[in-house]
């Protein structure tokens, strides 16, 4: 594994970073263990919150600097990079603000004297992808550092400068050594970290293959894991949905971050033949109007893909879709310019026997379907091995709510494409993974839910008694 910064807008290599040495990994594990045992878990919630909120403030204060790393390494449009920096700061602030409430012991009404306490468990390993380099870290670091755990963070190999920037952020905010550590680790070293008895949990956002490997290794070592492994999110358009605003939402849902978003709209499903034709015409116009260019140029509306590997995977998927009977309504080709640019692409006529029917399209490519009725729409939406997010658009919100209950996914948004916020639980089912991040649910994933039971002196040896 080689950690490199390659500018996706030009294809040029900017910098290379060496993998950490094995002896350095041992030092890192010792330092993290010492930080947990002697420092961080003993810190007051107030002291932890000061550090985490300081990190949030620094992100906002130096937002342009942090956003530039995202544009350089991932090709993210400047406006989208800025939005990610702000969202990451909001997540850190959310947990700094709410951890005290979440950590309050909770009395169990059914059993007098019983209390539930949340306590940290130790060192956690976070494995994060390249598509949202800060946000993916923040949704681990915010809750887990505030609960009192310490974090080792192994980032994707193509965003090393972003990874180092976040590590500097935590250091500048006042995090003691060992509380947050960036790792330029090899696959073999990641396996050793998971197996180390001092490491008590692992969370990963990535591919199905990576998730299965991490879950297997963690399971063999009796450690909890939380996995988010992408999705093939459907966007259902009912006959009564307003056309223009729904088209705008569909474009945003598919093309944010050049389509490199786990909860991005991957499949558009329209109910009704006439509405389907109108919607496809309008969507094609919007896709073809996108302008490829320098992601730092405010006039650019189509950025590059993050890597040539990602670009080639999509080109292979498009070719496979065509070989198996699919049609390309627009796009489908690499753009003839420096960098890793792909034409915005719409696929149609993707039948059940087409392999693309069940694959995730991670980029500016969407498959389009037209069905007879809402029953067929739900059936098609659920015909995927994934189950991360979904959207339903309808002029009748209650109708949308009822259909949302039939979707097999971790998140369903009615009359908006799927989005994220600190207070909203994030996660999926089926091959999209398990566990939740963000909100109070994310706070409670890697904790010891300790029961403390109180009884008056002289109580009988067994059974409920009144206390207090």
C-alpha positions in Angstrom: 0.0 0.0 0.0 1.4 3.4 -1.0 0.1 6.6 0.4 0.2 9.2 -2.3 -1.3 12.6 -3.2 -2.3 12.5 -6.9 -4.2 15.6 -8.1 -7.3 14.0 -9.8 -7.9 17.2 -11.8 -4.5 16.8 -13.5 -3.4 13.3 -12.9 0.0 14.5 -11.5 1.7 13.0 -8.5 2.2 15.6 -5.8 3.7 13.7 -2.8 4.4 10.2 -1.5 4.4 9.1 2.1 6.2 6.1 3.6 4.4 3.4 5.4 5.1 3.3 9.2 7.7 0.9 10.4 6.7 -2.0 12.5 8.7 -0.7 15.5 6.8 2.6 15.2 3.5 0.7 15.3 4.4 -0.9 18.6 5.3 2.5 20.0 1.9 3.9 18.8 0.0 1.1 20.4 1.9 1.5 23.7 1.2 5.3 23.7 -2.5 4.9 22.9 -2.9 2.3 25.7 -1.1 4.6 28.2 -3.2 7.5 27.1 -6.4 5.6 27.7 -5.4 4.1 31.0 -3.7 7.1 32.6 -5.1 10.2 30.9 -8.1 10.3 28.7 -10.7 8.1 30.4 -9.9 10.0 33.6 -10.5 13.4 32.0 -13.7 15.1 33.0 -16.4 15.4 30.3 -15.9 19.2 30.5 -12.2 18.8 29.7 -12.8 16.5 26.8 -15.5 18.8 25.5 -13.1 21.8 25.6 -10.6 19.9 23.3 -13.3 18.6 20.9 -15.0 22.0 20.6 -11.7 23.7 20.1 -11.0 21.4 17.2 -14.4 22.4 15.7 -13.6 26.0 16.1 -10.2 25.6 14.4 -11.9 23.8 11.5 -14.1 26.8 11.0 -11.4 29.3 11.5 -9.1 27.7 9.0 -11.9 26.3 6.8 -10.3 27.4 3.5 -7.0 25.7 4.4 -8.7 22.5 5.3 -11.0 22.6 2.2 -8.0 23.0 -0.1 -6.7 19.6 1.0 -10.0 18.0 -0.1 -9.9 19.7 -3.5 -6.3 18.8 -4.1 -6.5 15.2 -3.1 -10.1 14.2 -4.0 -11.0 16.8 -6.7 -14.0 18.0 -4.6 -15.6 21.2 -5.8 -14.6 24.1 -3.6 -18.1 24.7 -2.4 -18.6 21.0 -1.5 -15.2 20.9 0.2 -16.2 23.9 2.3 -19.5 22.2 3.2 -17.7 19.1 4.4 -15.4 21.1 6.6 -18.4 22.9 8.2 -20.3 19.6 8.6 -17.3 18.0 10.3 -17.1 20.9 12.7 -20.8 20.6 13.5 -20.4 16.9 14.3 -17.5 17.6 16.7 -19.6 20.4 18.4 -22.6 18.2 18.6 -20.8 15.6 20.7 -18.9 18.1 22.8 -22.3 19.6 23.6 -24.3 16.5 24.2 -21.9 14.0 25.7 -22.6 15.1 29.3 -26.3 14.3 28.8 -25.6 11.0 27.0 -23.2 9.9 29.8 -25.7 10.5 32.7 -26.5 7.3 34.5 -30.0 6.1 33.6 -32.3 4.6 36.2 -34.2 1.5 35.2 -37.8 2.1 36.3 -38.7 -1.5 36.4 -36.0 -2.3 39.0 -35.5 0.0 42.0 -31.9 0.7 42.6 -30.7 -0.3 39.1 -28.7 2.2 37.1 -27.1 1.9 33.6 -23.7 3.6 33.2 -21.9 4.1 29.9 -18.1 3.7 30.1 -15.3 3.7 27.5 -13.7 0.4 26.5 -10.2 1.4 25.3 -8.4 1.7 22.0 -10.5 1.8 18.8 -9.3 1.4 15.2 -11.1 3.5 12.6 -10.6 2.7 8.9 -12.0 5.4 6.7 -12.4 6.0 2.9 -11.4 8.8 0.6 -14.7 10.3 -0.5 -15.3 12.5 2.6 -11.9 12.6 4.3 -12.8 14.8 7.3 -16.5 13.9 7.7 -15.7 10.2 7.9 -13.2 10.8 10.7 -15.4 13.3 12.6 -18.3 10.9 12.9 -16.0 8.4 14.6 -13.8 10.8 16.6 -16.6 13.0 17.9 -18.5 10.4 19.8 -15.7 8.0 20.6 -13.3 10.6 22.0 -16.1 12.2 24.0 -17.1 8.9 25.6 -13.4 8.4 26.7 -12.1 6.0 24.1 -8.9 6.7 22.2 -8.6 6.4 18.4 -6.1 5.0 15.9 -7.1 6.2 12.4 -6.1 4.4 9.2 -7.2 6.6 6.3 -7.4 5.8 2.6 -4.0 5.8 0.7 -5.0 8.6 -1.7 -5.8 11.3 0.9 -2.6 11.4 3.1 -2.5 15.2 3.4 -6.1 15.3 4.6 -5.3 12.6 7.1 -2.3 14.5 8.4 -4.3 17.7 8.5 -6.9 16.2 10.8 -4.2 14.7 13.1 -2.6 18.2 13.3 -6.0 19.6 14.1 -6.4 17.3 17.1 -2.9 18.1 18.3 -3.5 21.8 18.0 -6.8 21.5 19.8 -5.0 20.0 22.8 -5.5 16.3 22.6 -2.9 14.5 24.7 -0.4 12.3 22.8 -2.0 8.9 22.1 -5.6 10.1 22.2 -5.8 10.5 18.4 -3.2 8.9 16.1 -3.0 8.9 12.3 -1.5 5.7 10.9 0.0 5.2 7.5 -0.3 1.4 8.0 -0.1 -1.5 5.6 -2.8 -4.2 5.3 -0.6 -6.6 7.4 -0.2 -4.0 10.1 -4.0 -3.3 10.2 -4.5 -7.0 10.8 -2.0 -6.9 13.7 -3.7 -3.9 15.2 -7.1 -5.6 15.2 -5.5 -8.7 16.9 -3.8 -6.7 19.6 -5.6 -7.3 22.9 -5.5 -3.7 23.8 -7.6 -2.7 20.8 -11.2 -3.3 21.7 -13.2 -2.4 18.6 -13.0 -1.5 14.9 -15.1 0.6 12.6 -14.9 0.7 8.9 -16.5 2.5 6.0 -15.5 0.9 2.7 -16.1 -1.9 0.3 -18.0 -5.2 1.0 -14.7 -7.1 0.6 -12.9 -4.9 3.1 -15.8 -5.0 5.5 -16.0 -8.8 5.4 -12.3 -9.1 6.0 -12.3 -6.7 8.9 -15.4 -8.3 10.5 -13.9 -11.7 10.2 -10.7 -10.7 11.9 -12.5 -8.7 14.6 -14.9 -11.6 15.2 -12.0 -14.1 15.6 -10.6 -11.9 18.3 -14.0 -11.3 20.0 -14.1 -7.6 19.2 -17.1 -5.5 18.2 -17.2 -3.9 14.7 -19.3 -1.3 13.0 -19.4 -1.4 9.2 -20.8 0.8 6.5 -20.2 -0.6 3.1 -22.0 1.6 0.6 -25.3 1.2 -1.1 -27.4 1.3 -4.3 -29.9 3.9 -3.0 -33.2 4.2 -4.9 -35.0 7.5 -5.5 -38.7 6.8 -6.1 -40.8 9.4 -8.0 -44.5 8.9 -7.6 -47.0 10.3 -10.1 -48.0 13.2 -7.8 -44.5 14.5 -7.2 -43.8 18.0 -8.5 -41.6 17.6 -11.6 -39.1 20.4 -11.5 -38.2 20.4 -7.8 -37.9 16.6 -7.8 -35.6 16.8 -10.8 -33.4 19.3 -9.0 -33.3 17.0 -6.0 -32.5 14.0 -8.1 -29.6 15.8 -9.7 -28.2 16.9 -6.3 -28.7 13.4 -4.9 -26.8 11.8 -7.7 -24.1 14.3 -8.5 -23.0 15.7 -5.1 -19.2 14.9 -4.7 -19.3 13.9 -8.4 -21.5 11.0 -7.4 -18.9 9.5 -5.0 -21.2 9.4 -2.1 -22.4 6.3 -0.2 -25.9 7.6 0.1 -25.9 9.2 -3.3 -28.9 8.3 -5.6 -27.8 5.3 -7.6 -31.2 4.3 -9.1 -34.1 6.5 -10.2 -37.4 4.8 -10.2 -40.4 6.7 -11.7 -44.0 5.5 -11.5 -46.0 6.0 -14.7 -45.0 5.8 -18.3 -45.7 9.4 -19.2 -44.2 10.8 -16.0 -41.2 8.5 -16.6 -40.6 10.0 -20.1 -40.9 13.6 -18.8 -38.6 12.9 -15.9 -35.9 11.2 -18.0 -36.0 14.1 -20.5 -35.6 16.6 -17.7 -32.9 14.6 -16.0 -30.9 14.1 -19.2 -30.9 17.9 -19.8 -29.6 18.6 -16.3 -26.9 16.0 -16.6 -25.7 17.2 -20.0 -25.6 20.8 -18.8 -22.9 20.0 -16.1 -19.6 21.6 -16.9 -16.3 19.8 -16.3 -13.4 21.9 -15.2 -11.0 22.9 -12.4 -12.7 22.0 -9.1 -11.3 25.3 -7.7 -13.2 27.3 -10.4 -16.6 28.5 -9.1 -18.0 27.9 -12.6 -17.2 24.2 -12.6 -20.2 21.9 -11.9 -18.5 18.6 -12.7 -15.4 17.7 -10.9 -13.0 14.7 -11.5 -13.3 11.3 -10.0 -10.9 10.8 -7.0 -8.6 8.4 -8.8 -8.0 6.7 -12.1 -8.9 3.4 -10.5 -12.3 4.7 -9.6 -12.7 6.0 -13.2 -11.7 2.7 -14.7 -14.1 0.7 -12.5 -17.0 2.8 -13.7 -15.9 2.5 -17.4 -15.8 -1.3 -16.9 -19.3 -1.2 -15.3 -20.7 0.9 -18.2 -19.2 -1.5 -20.7 -20.6 -4.5 -18.8 -24.1 -2.9 -18.7 -24.0 -2.4 -22.5 -22.9 -6.0 -23.2 -25.7 -7.3 -21.1 -28.5 -5.3 -22.9 -28.3 -1.9 -21.1 -28.5 1.4 -23.0 -26.5 4.6 -22.5 -28.9 7.5 -22.7 -26.1 10.0 -22.3 -22.5 10.0 -21.4 -20.5 6.8 -20.8 -17.1 8.0 -21.9 -13.9 9.4 -20.3 -13.7 13.2 -21.0 -10.7 14.1 -23.2 -8.8 16.3 -20.8 -6.1 15.9 -18.2 -7.3 14.3 -15.0 -9.9 11.6 -14.1 -13.1 13.0 -15.6 -16.1 10.9 -16.7 -19.1 12.2 -18.7 -22.3 12.3 -16.6 -24.0 9.0 -17.5 -27.5 7.7 -17.5 -28.1 4.0 -18.1 -31.5 2.6 -19.1 -32.9 -0.9 -20.0 -31.1 -2.5 -17.0 -33.0 -5.8 -16.6 -32.7 -8.2 -13.7 -30.2 -10.5 -15.5 -27.8 -7.5 -16.1 -25.1 -7.6 -13.4 -25.3 -3.9 -13.0 -28.9 -4.4 -11.6 -27.3 -5.4 -8.3 -24.1 -3.4 -8.3 -23.2 0.0 -6.8 -22.3 2.7 -9.2 -19.9 5.0 -7.4 -19.6 8.1 -9.5 -21.5 10.2 -12.0 -23.5 7.3 -13.3 -27.2 6.5 -12.5 -29.6 3.8 -13.7 -33.1 4.8 -14.7 -36.3 2.7 -14.4 -39.9 3.3 -15.2 -42.6 1.1 -13.5 -46.3 0.8 -13.6 -47.3 1.4 -9.9 -46.0 2.0 -6.4 -46.0 -1.7 -5.6 -43.6 -2.3 -8.5 -41.5 0.7 -7.4 -41.1 -0.8 -3.9 -40.3 -4.2 -5.2 -37.6 -2.8 -7.5 -36.2 -0.5 -4.8 -35.7 -3.5 -2.5 -34.2 -5.7 -5.2 -30.7 -5.0 -4.2 -28.1 -6.6 -1.9 -27.7 -3.2 -0.3 -29.8 -1.3 2.2 -28.3 2.0 3.2 -30.6 4.9 2.1 -33.6 5.6 0.0 -35.7 8.6 -1.1 -39.4 8.8 -2.0 -40.9 11.9 -3.7 -44.7 12.5 -3.5 -47.1 15.4 -3.3 -48.7 13.6 -0.3 -46.3 13.3 2.6 -48.4 10.7 4.4 -48.4 8.5 1.3 -44.6 8.9 1.3 -44.4 7.9 5.0 -46.4 4.7 4.4 -44.3 3.7 1.5 -41.1 4.5 3.4 -42.1 1.8 6.0 -41.9 -0.8 3.2 -38.3 0.1 2.0 -35.6 -2.2 3.2 -32.9 0.3 4.3 -31.4 2.0 7.3 -32.6 5.5 6.2 -35.5 6.8 4.1 -36.1 10.4 3.3 -39.4 11.7 2.0 -39.3 14.6 -0.5 -35.5 15.0 -0.2 -32.5 13.0 -1.3 -30.7 11.2 1.6 -28.5 13.6 3.5 -26.6 13.6 6.8 -26.5 15.7 10.0 -24.9 15.1 13.5 -28.3 14.4 15.1 -29.5 11.8 12.5 -28.6 8.2 12.9 -26.5 6.9 9.9 -26.2 3.3 8.9 -27.7 0.5 6.9 -28.7 -3.2 6.7 -28.0 -6.1 4.4 -24.7 -5.8 2.6 -24.5 -2.1 3.5 -23.4 -3.1 7.0 -24.5 -2.9 10.6 -24.3 -0.6 13.5 -25.0 3.2 13.5 -22.9 6.3 13.5 -24.0 9.9 14.5 -26.8 10.8 16.9 -27.0 9.2 20.3 -27.0 5.8 18.6 -23.5 6.4 17.4 -22.4 7.5 20.8 -23.4 4.1 22.3 -21.7 1.7 19.8 -18.4 1.3 21.6 -19.2 1.5 25.3 -19.5 -0.7 28.3 -23.2 -0.5 29.3 -22.5 -1.3 32.9 -25.3 -2.2 35.3 -24.8 -0.8 38.8 -27.4 -2.1 41.3 -27.9 -0.4 44.7 -29.6 -1.9 47.7 -29.7 -0.7 51.4 -27.5 -2.3 54.0 -29.0 -5.4 55.4 -31.0 -6.3 52.3 -31.9 -9.9 51.5 -29.5 -11.7 49.2 -31.8 -11.7 46.2 -34.8 -9.8 44.8 -35.8 -6.2 44.3 -35.8 -3.8 47.2 -36.6 -0.1 47.5 -33.7 2.3 47.6 -33.5 6.0 47.9 
